[in-house]
Amino acid sequence: MNLLYSNDTQGAFPDSWYAATAHPREPHAQLRGDAEADVCVVGGGYTGLSAALHLAERGYKVALVEAHRAGFGASGRNGGQLGSGQRAEQDTLEKLVGDADAMKLWHLAEEAKTLVKDLISKHKIDCALKPGIAHACFSAREMQHEHAYVEHLQTRYNYDQIKPLDANELHTICPSPRYKGGSLDMGAAHLHPLNYALGLAKACEAAGVTFYENTHVHNIVEGDTLTIRCDTGRIRARHLILACNGYLGGLNRRVAGRVMPINNFIAATEPLGDDAAKVLSKDVAVADSKFVVNYFRLSADKRLLFGGGESYGYKFPDIDKTVRKPMAEIFPHLQDVKFTHTWGGTLAITINRLPYLARFGPNILSASGYSGHGVGTATHAGKLMADAVAGQAESFDIMAKIPTSPFPGGPAFRTPLLTLAMTWYAMRDRLGI
């Protein structure tokens, strides 16, 4: 079974609120026969689109191959949160890579946020970009940790866009009594993720990128000139960029051993009208402190877009039940609210929840494993790979230095072992440990 086709119709976006409100883009044709390029990019999400755009702007002949449509995967389905920093907190990174490299990783993460905002501005991408993400905590202990971390960012990293929130301050933004405080980061942002992806695709087209959509890559023959074999033809290229994230499959076993696909789910409620103020009084996004994070925001027409719950197999579960349970815990008054759209998507995680960037020989690069932090990180990773192809690899190499252990048992056993681990973390979430 292939995750590319397990839950979706080929070439069609899922029935999400994002797809229902997207700016339409005409599909490109499949690859037919043989083609050539300087660089072949496999994957049409943020990583691949950013890599292709930056390479084309440098004058490279770029072919982008996507099994479905550009923006089809996690890039067009996620919570739309453009967060600060890396997926792991800075004090964790300090212990993992040392203070100097942790500082470099912070600055790269800030570059990622700036890159997204600059691309949106430069290419006039209409994706409802707005500032602000609140982090909400379930206990006084978690709130104390969050406030200490805010102070750490302010003092060590001179980051002044974030402030601590006590329970009353958080409740003025999100009135759920389940939350006991947190923080507000106005340097972070939220957006319409599919329209952002489609805007990047449009920019790629204008820059001269050749798209091959509905084209499945099934084999790569390495060499000074690479051959990328697809189900409808082949591409010969001097460089290859793997930008597949959770949909990599068996294209590269080293990546597959360190990057694991998981599924996450979102629901859009009917418009809440005046009741929207009982969810959020400020137009910011929220992510909370559970290990399996709940994340949400309001749409322009006052729907709650709520993400929560994970699964680790190929087939999606009952999404309504999966999302409604954590949503009702946070907002009991919405227990019976109508969902107009429910959808799932496949992302990818690593053991340490940090992205895995790697070089395989002189002409193959890969970036994936964004662990739910991909809006900025994936966009940035694409640019870093484009820079590396052009011979400017310093920032790519900093990211590639992050130690990423393989999952125990490799690709064959990672799913059952992760399921056991996630069951443990879910129990901790329920117990408030």
Backbone torsions as a table, in degrees:
resi	resn	phi	psi	omega
1	MET	NA	141.9	-175.5
2	ASN	-117.7	126.2	-179.3
3	LEU	-59.7	-23.2	178.6
4	LEU	-61.5	-27.9	-173.3
5	TYR	-126.3	5.6	-173.9
6	SER	-68.7	-34.2	-171.9
7	ASN	-128.5	4.2	-172.0
8	ASP	-136.6	156.3	174.0
9	THR	-88.7	131.8	-175.5
10	GLN	-57.9	131.0	175.8
11	GLY	80.5	1.0	-178.2
12	ALA	-116.3	135.3	174.8
13	PHE	-70.8	152.3	178.0
14	PRO	-66.1	162.2	-178.6
15	ASP	-79.5	68.6	-178.9
16	SER	-103.4	163.8	173.5
17	TRP	-63.4	-33.2	177.8
18	TYR	-62.2	-47.2	179.7
19	ALA	-63.5	-35.4	-179.2
20	ALA	-69.1	-21.6	-176.6
21	THR	-118.4	17.4	-177.1
22	ALA	-82.2	157.0	171.9
23	HIS	-83.4	113.7	-171.1
24	PRO	-64.1	149.5	177.9
25	ARG	-137.4	133.3	-178.8
26	GLU	-68.7	138.0	178.7
27	PRO	-70.5	154.5	173.8
28	HIS	-95.3	161.6	-176.7
29	ALA	-73.9	159.3	171.6
30	GLN	-66.7	156.9	167.4
31	LEU	-65.4	135.2	175.6
32	ARG	-131.8	109.4	179.4
33	GLY	86.7	-147.1	-174.2
34	ASP	-100.3	147.6	176.3
35	ALA	-145.7	163.0	179.6
36	GLU	-132.4	152.0	178.2
37	ALA	-156.9	160.3	169.4
38	ASP	-70.4	-43.8	-178.3
39	VAL	-133.7	131.4	172.0
40	CYS	-105.5	126.5	177.3
41	VAL	-108.1	124.2	179.0
42	VAL	-104.7	112.6	179.5
43	GLY	119.4	126.9	-175.2
44	GLY	-109.7	34.4	171.9
45	GLY	-93.5	-163.8	-176.9
46	TYR	-56.2	-42.8	-177.5
47	THR	-60.9	-53.8	-177.2
48	GLY	-66.3	-40.9	179.8
49	LEU	-64.9	-42.2	178.9
50	SER	-65.9	-44.1	178.3
51	ALA	-60.0	-47.5	-178.5
52	ALA	-62.5	-43.5	-179.2
53	LEU	-62.1	-48.1	-176.3
54	HIS	-69.3	-32.9	176.3
55	LEU	-69.7	-44.4	179.7
56	ALA	-62.4	-38.0	178.6
57	GLU	-67.1	-21.5	175.4
58	ARG	-86.2	-4.4	177.5
59	GLY	100.6	5.6	178.8
60	TYR	-78.2	148.6	171.3
61	LYS	-84.8	114.5	-170.0
62	VAL	-118.5	131.9	170.7
63	ALA	-113.1	125.9	177.3
64	LEU	-109.8	123.7	-176.8
65	VAL	-110.7	127.1	-178.6
66	GLU	-133.7	129.9	-176.8
67	ALA	-67.1	-25.5	179.2
68	HIS	-121.8	-104.3	177.7
69	ARG	-130.1	151.5	173.7
70	ALA	-56.8	129.1	-177.5
71	GLY	86.1	5.9	-174.9
72	PHE	-67.8	-39.5	-171.3
73	GLY	-83.1	-144.8	-175.9
74	ALA	-57.8	-28.6	-178.8
75	SER	-62.1	-28.8	179.4
76	GLY	-102.0	8.3	-173.3
77	ARG	-129.3	-6.3	-167.9
78	ASN	-79.1	-176.2	-177.5
79	GLY	-75.7	-6.3	174.8
80	GLY	73.7	23.5	-177.2
81	GLN	-99.0	123.8	178.2
82	LEU	-100.2	89.6	-171.7
83	GLY	-86.5	163.2	177.2
84	SER	-86.5	156.2	175.0
85	GLY	69.7	-172.3	172.8
86	GLN	-86.7	177.0	-179.7
87	ARG	-66.4	-32.7	173.9
88	ALA	-90.1	149.4	-179.2
89	GLU	-70.1	157.9	-173.9
90	GLN	-65.0	-35.5	179.0
91	ASP	-67.7	-30.3	172.9
92	THR	-66.6	-42.3	179.0
93	LEU	-65.8	-35.8	178.6
94	GLU	-59.4	-39.7	178.7
95	LYS	-73.3	-32.1	-175.5
96	LEU	-78.7	-43.6	-172.3
97	VAL	-123.9	-2.3	-178.1
98	GLY	93.2	159.7	-174.3
99	ASP	-61.7	-41.9	-175.0
100	ALA	-65.1	-47.3	-179.9
101	ASP	-72.0	-31.2	175.1
102	ALA	-61.8	-39.5	177.0
103	MET	-64.4	-42.2	177.7
104	LYS	-61.0	-41.3	179.6
105	LEU	-66.0	-35.3	175.8
106	TRP	-62.5	-46.9	-178.5
107	HIS	-65.8	-35.5	175.5
108	LEU	-64.1	-38.8	178.0
109	ALA	-65.9	-37.5	175.5
110	GLU	-66.3	-37.5	174.0
111	GLU	-58.8	-38.1	-178.3
112	ALA	-62.9	-45.7	177.8
113	LYS	-61.6	-45.5	-179.4
114	THR	-63.4	-39.0	179.6
115	LEU	-60.1	-47.3	179.8
116	VAL	-58.7	-48.0	-178.2
117	LYS	-63.7	-39.1	-180.0
118	ASP	-68.7	-40.1	177.7
119	LEU	-62.7	-41.9	178.8
120	ILE	-61.9	-42.4	179.6
121	SER	-69.6	-47.8	-175.5
122	LYS	-62.1	-41.9	-174.7
123	HIS	-100.7	9.6	175.2
124	LYS	52.6	51.1	-178.8
125	ILE	-84.2	119.0	-178.9
126	ASP	-86.9	91.7	-176.1
127	CYS	-135.2	23.6	172.3
128	ALA	55.6	44.4	178.3
129	LEU	-67.8	127.3	180.0
130	LYS	-141.3	148.1	-177.0
131	PRO	-80.9	152.4	166.6
132	GLY	110.6	119.4	168.8
133	ILE	-132.0	127.7	174.4
134	ALA	-97.2	141.0	173.4
135	HIS	-107.6	124.1	-172.9
136	ALA	-112.2	133.9	-175.3
137	CYS	-111.8	148.5	-175.8
138	PHE	-92.6	-11.5	-176.0
139	SER	-145.4	162.2	176.9
140	ALA	-62.7	-36.5	179.0
141	ARG	-63.2	-45.0	178.2
142	GLU	-64.4	-37.9	179.4
143	MET	-63.7	-41.9	178.8
144	GLN	-61.4	-41.7	176.6
145	HIS	-62.2	-44.1	-179.2
146	GLU	-62.5	-43.1	-179.4
147	HIS	-65.5	-38.0	177.0
148	ALA	-64.8	-37.4	179.2
149	TYR	-68.8	-39.5	175.9
150	VAL	-58.1	-45.8	178.6
151	GLU	-61.8	-38.1	178.3
152	HIS	-61.6	-44.5	178.6
153	LEU	-65.2	-38.5	-178.2
154	GLN	-68.4	-41.9	-173.6
155	THR	-87.8	-45.7	-176.1
156	ARG	-79.6	-36.4	-172.2
157	TYR	-112.7	4.7	178.0
158	ASN	53.4	37.0	-179.4
159	TYR	-95.0	111.8	-173.3
160	ASP	-107.3	12.1	-178.9
161	GLN	-91.8	-0.1	-175.9
162	ILE	-120.2	146.2	177.4
163	LYS	-142.1	151.8	177.2
164	PRO	-76.4	153.1	176.3
165	LEU	-128.2	128.2	170.1
166	ASP	-80.9	-178.2	-175.0
167	ALA	-59.4	-45.2	-178.1
168	ASN	-64.5	-40.8	-179.7
169	GLU	-66.4	-40.0	177.2
170	LEU	-66.1	-39.4	-177.8
171	HIS	-67.9	-21.7	173.6
172	THR	-70.0	-20.5	176.6
173	ILE	-97.1	-50.4	-179.5
174	CYS	-128.8	105.6	-170.8
175	PRO	-78.9	10.5	179.5
176	SER	-62.6	125.7	178.9
177	PRO	-68.6	-11.2	179.4
178	ARG	-68.7	-23.0	-176.4
179	TYR	-95.1	140.4	-173.5
180	LYS	-113.7	11.1	-179.1
181	GLY	138.8	-173.7	-179.8
182	GLY	163.3	-134.6	-179.4
183	SER	-153.6	164.4	176.2
184	LEU	-131.5	122.2	-178.0
185	ASP	-111.4	102.5	-179.5
186	MET	-86.0	-2.6	171.0
187	GLY	-84.7	-17.4	172.3
188	ALA	-82.2	175.3	-174.9
189	ALA	-156.7	174.5	174.1
190	HIS	-141.7	156.6	-173.1
191	LEU	-156.7	174.4	174.2
192	HIS	-84.8	105.1	-168.7
193	PRO	-66.2	-36.5	-179.0
194	LEU	-71.0	-42.2	178.3
195	ASN	-64.4	-31.5	174.2
196	TYR	-64.7	-45.9	178.9
197	ALA	-62.7	-44.0	-179.8
198	LEU	-65.8	-33.3	175.5
199	GLY	-66.2	-39.3	175.4
200	LEU	-64.1	-39.9	178.7
201	ALA	-62.6	-41.6	178.0
202	LYS	-62.6	-40.4	177.7
203	ALA	-64.4	-38.1	176.6
204	CYS	-62.0	-44.0	179.0
205	GLU	-59.0	-44.3	-179.6
206	ALA	-65.2	-28.7	-179.6
207	ALA	-84.2	-6.6	175.6
208	GLY	101.5	11.3	177.4
209	VAL	-67.9	136.9	174.7
210	THR	-92.5	121.2	179.6
211	PHE	-97.1	137.6	167.2
212	TYR	-124.2	102.3	-178.7
213	GLU	-98.4	165.7	-175.3
214	ASN	52.1	38.4	-177.1
215	THR	-128.2	115.9	-172.7
216	HIS	-98.4	121.4	174.6
217	VAL	-81.7	127.9	-178.3
218	HIS	-121.1	-7.4	-178.1
219	ASN	-163.8	146.1	177.9
220	ILE	-126.7	125.0	175.8
221	VAL	-101.9	114.8	-175.1
222	GLU	-81.0	159.8	179.5
223	GLY	159.4	179.8	176.3
224	ASP	-57.6	-38.7	167.4
225	THR	-111.7	123.1	-177.1
226	LEU	-86.0	149.1	172.3
227	THR	-117.6	118.7	179.6
228	ILE	-102.4	106.6	-175.6
229	ARG	-89.2	126.8	-179.7
230	CYS	-116.1	171.4	-179.0
231	ASP	-70.8	-15.4	-177.5
232	THR	-125.4	12.3	179.8
233	GLY	161.4	-163.6	179.7
234	ARG	-147.2	153.9	178.8
235	ILE	-122.9	132.1	174.1
236	ARG	-104.1	130.2	-174.9
237	ALA	-147.3	156.2	177.8
238	ARG	-81.9	-27.0	-179.4
239	HIS	-136.1	151.5	179.1
240	LEU	-130.8	134.2	173.2
241	ILE	-118.3	120.4	175.8
242	LEU	-92.6	116.4	-176.8
243	ALA	-130.6	50.4	-169.5
244	CYS	-99.5	-22.0	179.8
245	ASN	51.4	-121.0	-175.5
246	GLY	-71.2	-8.7	-176.8
247	TYR	-107.3	20.9	-177.6
248	LEU	-63.4	-36.6	-176.0
249	GLY	62.0	-134.0	-176.7
250	GLY	-101.9	21.6	-176.5
251	LEU	-67.8	-28.2	178.2
252	ASN	-149.5	113.6	-174.0
253	ARG	-71.5	-29.7	178.7
254	ARG	-66.0	-42.9	176.6
255	VAL	-65.4	-45.0	-177.7
256	ALA	-60.2	-28.5	178.4
257	GLY	-73.5	-19.5	-175.9
258	ARG	-113.3	-14.2	-175.6
259	VAL	-126.0	121.7	-174.2
260	MET	-117.1	132.7	176.0
261	PRO	-76.1	138.3	170.0
262	ILE	-136.0	163.6	-177.6
263	ASN	-110.8	141.7	178.0
264	ASN	-133.4	160.1	-166.4
265	PHE	-137.2	147.4	-179.2
266	ILE	-137.4	147.8	173.4
267	ALA	-130.4	147.0	173.1
268	ALA	-112.4	125.8	178.2
269	THR	-80.4	169.1	167.0
270	GLU	-63.6	160.4	177.9
271	PRO	-56.6	133.2	-174.0
272	LEU	-90.4	-12.3	179.9
273	GLY	60.0	-134.5	-178.5
274	ASP	-64.7	-23.1	179.4
275	ASP	-70.1	-10.7	178.7
276	ALA	-60.6	-30.2	179.5
277	ALA	-66.6	-18.6	176.5
278	LYS	-80.1	-7.0	178.4
279	VAL	-105.7	-56.0	178.6
280	LEU	-144.8	133.2	177.0
281	SER	-100.9	-6.7	-178.5
282	LYS	-130.0	143.4	-175.6
283	ASP	-80.7	67.5	175.5
284	VAL	-125.4	165.1	172.7
285	ALA	-94.2	161.1	180.0
286	VAL	-131.1	138.7	167.9
287	ALA	-131.7	138.8	-175.1
288	ASP	-108.6	-174.1	-167.0
289	SER	-93.7	4.8	177.1
290	LYS	-68.0	151.4	178.1
291	PHE	-62.0	-46.5	168.5
292	VAL	-88.4	95.9	-165.2
293	VAL	-66.5	138.1	164.0
294	ASN	-92.2	136.8	-179.3
295	TYR	-142.3	143.6	-175.1
296	PHE	-162.3	164.8	175.0
297	ARG	-165.8	172.0	176.9
298	LEU	-100.5	144.3	173.3
299	SER	-82.3	172.7	-179.9
300	ALA	-61.8	-29.8	179.0
301	ASP	-97.5	22.3	171.0
302	LYS	68.9	32.3	166.9
303	ARG	-85.8	147.2	169.0
304	LEU	-86.6	122.0	172.5
305	LEU	-100.5	104.4	-171.2
306	PHE	-116.7	126.2	176.8
307	GLY	-111.8	135.3	178.6
308	GLY	-174.8	152.4	178.8
309	GLY	89.8	145.7	178.3
310	GLU	-136.1	158.5	169.2
311	SER	-141.6	163.2	-169.0
312	TYR	-127.2	6.4	177.4
313	GLY	-100.3	-166.0	-178.6
314	TYR	-84.2	-40.1	-176.0
315	LYS	-92.7	139.8	177.5
316	PHE	-70.9	146.5	174.6
317	PRO	-80.6	-168.3	173.0
318	ASP	-68.6	105.6	-172.5
319	ILE	-68.9	-37.6	179.1
320	ASP	-54.8	-51.9	-179.5
321	LYS	-65.9	-39.7	-177.0
322	THR	-61.9	-40.5	-177.7
323	VAL	-87.3	-36.1	-174.9
324	ARG	-62.7	-35.5	-177.2
325	LYS	-60.8	-55.4	178.5
326	PRO	-67.9	-31.9	178.6
327	MET	-62.9	-42.7	-179.1
328	ALA	-69.1	-26.3	175.3
329	GLU	-66.5	-38.4	-178.8
330	ILE	-82.0	-39.5	-176.9
331	PHE	-129.3	80.7	-176.3
332	PRO	-57.8	-29.4	-178.2
333	HIS	-69.5	-10.7	178.7
334	LEU	-101.9	13.1	-177.2
335	GLN	-49.6	-41.4	-174.3
336	ASP	-108.9	16.4	-179.4
337	VAL	-65.3	149.7	179.5
338	LYS	-79.8	133.8	170.0
339	PHE	-93.3	128.8	175.5
340	THR	-92.3	-24.3	178.4
341	HIS	-144.4	137.6	170.6
342	THR	-134.9	139.6	-179.0
343	TRP	-154.3	158.6	176.1
344	GLY	-124.4	166.9	177.4
345	GLY	-154.3	159.8	-179.1
346	THR	-108.1	118.6	173.6
347	LEU	-110.4	-166.0	179.8
348	ALA	-144.7	143.3	-179.1
349	ILE	-124.2	162.0	169.2
350	THR	-118.5	169.5	-179.4
351	ILE	-60.2	-41.4	-177.5
352	ASN	-94.7	7.0	179.0
353	ARG	61.8	25.7	176.3
354	LEU	-116.3	149.3	-175.1
355	PRO	-65.1	150.3	178.7
356	TYR	-109.3	105.5	174.3
357	LEU	-107.2	134.3	-174.6
358	ALA	-149.6	154.0	176.0
359	ARG	-115.4	129.2	179.6
360	PHE	-116.4	95.4	-175.3
361	GLY	74.2	-169.2	-173.7
362	PRO	-78.5	-13.1	-170.7
363	ASN	-138.9	19.8	175.3
364	ILE	-129.4	125.1	176.7
365	LEU	-122.6	150.4	179.0
366	SER	-141.8	145.6	173.1
367	ALA	-144.3	131.7	-178.7
368	SER	-171.2	-176.0	176.5
369	GLY	76.7	43.4	-173.8
370	TYR	-77.3	-13.0	168.8
371	SER	57.9	39.5	177.3
372	GLY	86.7	10.2	-177.7
373	HIS	-125.1	37.9	-164.4
374	GLY	-92.0	-15.1	-175.0
375	VAL	-57.7	-50.3	177.7
376	GLY	-84.5	-45.6	-173.7
377	THR	-63.6	-42.2	-179.2
378	ALA	-67.9	-42.7	177.5
379	THR	-58.7	-44.3	-179.1
380	HIS	-67.4	-41.7	179.5
381	ALA	-59.5	-38.3	176.6
382	GLY	-60.3	-44.1	178.2
383	LYS	-65.4	-41.0	-179.6
384	LEU	-61.9	-38.1	177.5
385	MET	-69.2	-37.5	175.8
386	ALA	-61.9	-43.6	178.1
387	ASP	-61.0	-41.5	-178.6
388	ALA	-64.8	-40.7	176.2
389	VAL	-58.6	-36.7	-178.8
390	ALA	-82.7	4.4	175.2
391	GLY	94.3	8.3	179.5
392	GLN	-115.0	82.7	-167.8
393	ALA	-104.5	8.4	-173.8
394	GLU	-58.0	-50.0	-177.7
395	SER	-70.5	-38.1	175.0
396	PHE	-58.7	-42.5	-177.2
397	ASP	-68.2	-31.9	175.3
398	ILE	-62.3	-45.0	178.9
399	MET	-67.3	-38.2	-178.0
400	ALA	-69.8	-19.2	178.4
401	LYS	-73.6	-17.7	-179.3
402	ILE	-59.3	123.2	-178.7
403	PRO	-67.9	126.5	-179.4
404	THR	-127.2	106.3	-179.2
405	SER	-76.2	148.6	173.3
406	PRO	-71.1	153.8	172.8
407	PHE	-66.3	138.5	177.6
408	PRO	-56.4	132.8	179.0
409	GLY	86.1	-4.7	178.6
410	GLY	68.7	-168.5	-177.1
411	PRO	-56.3	-30.7	-174.8
412	ALA	-69.4	-34.2	-173.0
413	PHE	-115.6	2.6	-175.5
414	ARG	-65.9	-35.3	-176.1
415	THR	-66.9	-51.9	179.5
416	PRO	-63.5	-35.9	179.7
417	LEU	-69.1	-39.9	177.2
418	LEU	-65.7	-38.8	179.3
419	THR	-59.4	-41.5	176.8
420	LEU	-62.6	-45.2	-179.3
421	ALA	-63.2	-43.1	-178.2
422	MET	-68.7	-31.0	174.6
423	THR	-62.0	-40.5	177.4
424	TRP	-63.3	-46.6	-179.8
425	TYR	-66.6	-35.0	176.6
426	ALA	-63.4	-38.9	177.1
427	MET	-64.5	-41.3	177.2
428	ARG	-61.1	-41.4	176.8
429	ASP	-58.5	-44.9	-177.9
430	ARG	-66.0	-36.3	-178.3
431	LEU	-85.1	-9.9	-179.9
432	GLY	72.4	27.0	-178.8
433	ILE	-77.0	NA	NA
